[in-house]
Amino acid sequence: MITTDIEKLLHAAIGMNAESVSGSGIQFALKQRMAATHLTEPAAYWRLVTGSRHELQELINAVVIPETWFFRDREAFAALARHARANRRPGQHIRILSLPCSTGEEPYSAAMAMFDAGFAASDFHIEGIDVSTRNIAEAEQAVYGRNSFRGEDLAFRARFCEQVPGGYRPVATVLRQVTFRAANLFDVTATAPSELYDVVFCRNLLIYFDRTRQERALAHLRAILAPGGMLLVGPAESSLPGLCGFVSARMPMAFAFLKQEAETTPRPTLPPAPKVKPQRVLRPATPSPTRPTSRLSAASARPETTADLMRSSLAAIERAANAGQLDEAKAAAGQHIDRFGPAAEVYYLLGLAHDAGKEPDRAIENYRKTLYLAPDHRETLAHLALLLQRQGDLDGAKVLSARLARLEKRSRVP
Ligand SMILES: C[S@@+](CC[C@H](N)C(=O)[O-])C[C@H]1O[C@@H](n2cnc3c(N)ncnc32)[C@H](O)[C@@H]1O
C-alpha cells in the first residue's frame, strides 16, 4: 500500500512514472530511507516524508537514476559545437543548459566540446541543473572514477582532466565554465533563466515521465530556449520533440532538434508513453571512436567506402524508426541485410522496430539474432529482458538481466 502512495508522491513531486522504473527500485529506495530514519513502520515513514521537505528530497535522491558518463552519445556534443559555430554572432555569449546534469559529466563534456571547437572561455557558459541534491554535490566536487569514462576514445581525458586522489577532475578552465544548482524541471520558476538558452541538453529524463509530463516538460524547455535554439534529447526520446514544437536538426545520431518558430501547425498529441523504460533505444552497440565534427555532414556527402555506405544505411533505418515510420525502417533493414549481409546492429534496429510496432515474437526473434552475432550487445540484453518479462517469461528475463549485470560489473571494475 505504502509503495503505491510513494509512487504517487514521486509522480506529483518530480514526474516520475512508476512504470518507467522497476517497482523494486522504488521499494529499494523506500527501504533505504526507512532504515536511515530508523523507522520500521511504513505508516510512520509516510507521515515523515509527507511532512518534511528534507525527507522528500532524501527520498528523491535515493530513487533517481543518476546513470551518466562523459561524452555519452558523442554526436550530441559534435552537434552542440556545430550549432554553436553556425550560429555564432560577434559579441554573443552562448548559453547552454544541461537539465538533468546528474553528476556533471554531461555539462563538463559540453565545455570540453566547446573548447575543442575553438570557443574561448568568455564565449560561453553552461548551467547544470538536477533535482537530486546529492548529484549536484558530486558534480561540484567533480572527481570521477572509471565508470564515468566509457568507450575507447578517452583522449579528451588526457587533455582536459588531471589525476587527483579518487580519480580524475576536469581542469580549472573546464570547471569554471559550468555552474550547478539543484532544481526540479517542473518548478518553472526555479528553472526559468534570466536570459534564454541557446542550447538545452535534456537527455535521458523524458523516458521517466508519462505522456502528460513529457508534454509539460517539452513545453517548458521550448519556453526557455531562444528562437532557433537547439534541444538535445536521449536516443529513446527522439520521437517526442517533433510532436511538441521542435523540428529535427538533421544531424544523424545526435538526437538534436530546433525550436520551431511559427505556431501555425496544429500540435499533434503524443502517443502514450511506453509502459516499460526503453533504454537508450537507438544508440549503436559499439560507440564509434571520436569522429571529426565534419562527419556530421556525412549524410549529405557522397559515401566512399563500404563502411561509409553501411553507416549511412544504418543511419537511414534509424532515422525512419525515430520518426515512427516503422514499416519504412523494417523495409530499409531488409534491404541493408540483402546488400551488406547479416549484422548485429541491423537485427537490433529490426528488433526495436518490431518491438515498437507491438510485434513481440518478431522483436524477440531479431533480438536473439543480434545476441547470436554479438553476445555482449547490452542494449539488446536490456530490451530482450524487458520484452520477455512482459511476455511472462520471467526465467528468460532473469538470465538476460544477470548477463547484463555481469557485463556492467565487469566494465566498472577498476
Ligand atoms: C539518467 S540521468 C541523465 C543524465 C544525463 N542527462 C545523461 O543523459 O547522461 C537522469 C537524471 O534526471 C534527474 N531528474 C529526475 N527527475 C528530474 C526532474 N523532475 N527535474 C530535474 N532532474 C530530474 C535525476 O536526478 C538524474 O540525475
The ligand as an SDF file (V2000), in Angstrom:
LIG
                    3D

 27 29  0  0  0  0  0  0  0  0999 V2000
   19.7950    9.0820  -16.3000 C   0  0  0  0  0  0  0  0  0  0  0  0
   20.2660   10.6640  -15.6500 S   0  0  0  0  0  0  0  0  0  0  0  0
   20.6190   11.5280  -17.1310 C   0  0  0  0  0  0  0  0  0  0  0  0
   21.8630   12.3750  -17.0110 C   0  0  0  0  0  0  0  0  0  0  0  0
   22.3950   12.9630  -18.2980 C   0  0  0  0  0  0  0  0  0  0  0  0
   21.4860   13.9190  -18.8750 N   0  0  0  0  0  0  0  0  0  0  0  0
   22.7210   11.8840  -19.3040 C   0  0  0  0  0  0  0  0  0  0  0  0
   21.9730   11.7070  -20.2720 O   0  0  0  0  0  0  0  0  0  0  0  0
   23.7190   11.1920  -19.1280 O   0  0  0  0  0  0  0  0  0  0  0  0
   18.6600   11.2480  -15.1290 C   0  0  0  0  0  0  0  0  0  0  0  0
   18.7460   12.4140  -14.1320 C   0  0  0  0  0  0  0  0  0  0  0  0
   17.4710   13.0720  -14.0930 O   0  0  0  0  0  0  0  0  0  0  0  0
   17.3340   13.6620  -12.8340 C   0  0  0  0  0  0  0  0  0  0  0  0
   15.9030   14.0050  -12.6650 N   0  0  0  0  0  0  0  0  0  0  0  0
   14.8590   13.1680  -12.4890 C   0  0  0  0  0  0  0  0  0  0  0  0
   13.7030   13.8580  -12.4090 N   0  0  0  0  0  0  0  0  0  0  0  0
   14.0280   15.1700  -12.5340 C   0  0  0  0  0  0  0  0  0  0  0  0
   13.2660   16.3700  -12.5260 C   0  0  0  0  0  0  0  0  0  0  0  0
   11.9350   16.3650  -12.3850 N   0  0  0  0  0  0  0  0  0  0  0  0
   13.9320   17.5400  -12.6610 N   0  0  0  0  0  0  0  0  0  0  0  0
   15.2800   17.5730  -12.8100 C   0  0  0  0  0  0  0  0  0  0  0  0
   16.0570   16.4700  -12.8140 N   0  0  0  0  0  0  0  0  0  0  0  0
   15.4350   15.2750  -12.6920 C   0  0  0  0  0  0  0  0  0  0  0  0
   17.8630   12.5890  -11.9040 C   0  0  0  0  0  0  0  0  0  0  0  0
   18.2440   13.1210  -10.6580 O   0  0  0  0  0  0  0  0  0  0  0  0
   19.0480   12.0360  -12.6900 C   0  0  0  0  0  0  0  0  0  0  0  0
   20.2480   12.6300  -12.2870 O   0  0  0  0  0  0  0  0  0  0  0  0
  1  2  1  0
  2  3  1  0
  2 10  1  0
  3  4  1  0
  4  5  1  0
  5  6  1  0
  5  7  1  0
  7  8  2  0
  7  9  1  0
 10 11  1  0
 11 12  1  0
 11 26  1  0
 12 13  1  0
 13 14  1  0
 13 24  1  0
 14 15  1  0
 14 23  1  0
 15 16  2  0
 16 17  1  0
 17 18  1  0
 17 23  2  0
 18 19  1  0
 18 20  2  0
 20 21  1  0
 21 22  2  0
 22 23  1  0
 24 25  1  0
 24 26  1  0
 26 27  1  0
M  CHG  2   2   1   9  -1
M  END
$$$$
